[in-house]
């Protein structure tokens, strides 16, 4: 029997299910450095904390790694910091 998603998880899915929501999600994931390695340095702890937020959102969405890749490919502008 499949586990029913929590109300909060369903809220995350509803918010990020539209085209606009996916664009915002791509920006959030890029800002949280989900798409790039975190290197040693003075900002490492901050970057790991930001990544943790991105991964928490992903866990509510139940994203698989290939879905992250597709999100980045579909919204490759999110990877360009302007």
N, C-alpha and C positions, 0 to 999 in steps of 0.2 A: 504494500500500500504506500503510495507516494505521500510524503510529508507536505502538509499545507503550508505555503509561505506565510510568514508573519504579516500583519497589517503594515508594519513599517517597511518590510521588504517589498510588498506590493505597492506602497506609496512611491518608493524609489523607482520601481519599474514604470509606474504610470508617469512620473515626472520626466524620466529620460527616454520614453518611448517615442516621442515626436521627433521630427527632423531637428527642430530647434533644441530639444533636450539632448539629442545626440551630439550636436555641435558644442553645446555647453559642456557636456560630459567629456568630450575630447579635449577641450581647453583645460578642464579641471585635471584630467589625467596627465596632460603635458606639464602643467604647473606643479603637480605633485611628483614629477619625475618618475612616473611609472614606466615610461618608454626608454629610459636611459640608465646607465649604471651610476651608482653613487660612489664617488671616489673619496679616499681619505683627505681630510683637510678641515679647516676651521668651521665649515658649514655642514659637516657630515651629520651631526645630530639633528640639526634643523631639517635637512633634506630627508633624513630617515623618518622624522615625524610627519613631514608633509606626505611622503610616500605611504605611510601608515593610514592617513586619511583617505587617500586614493584607493588603497586596497580595501579599506572598510566599505567604501561605496561599492566597489566591485563585488565584495562578498554579498552585499544586499541584492545586487543585480544577478548574482550567481553566474558571473562571466567566466568563461574558459579562456585560457591564454590565446587561442586563435581568434577569439572575439575581440580581445584587446588589439591584436594586429589589424584586424579588419576595421575597427574603429579608427585607428591611426591612419590606415590607408584611405579610408573614406573621407577623412577630415584632415588631410596632411597639412593644411594651413595651421592646425593646432600645434604643430611641431615647430613652427616659425614664430619666434618671439619677436613681436613688433611693438 
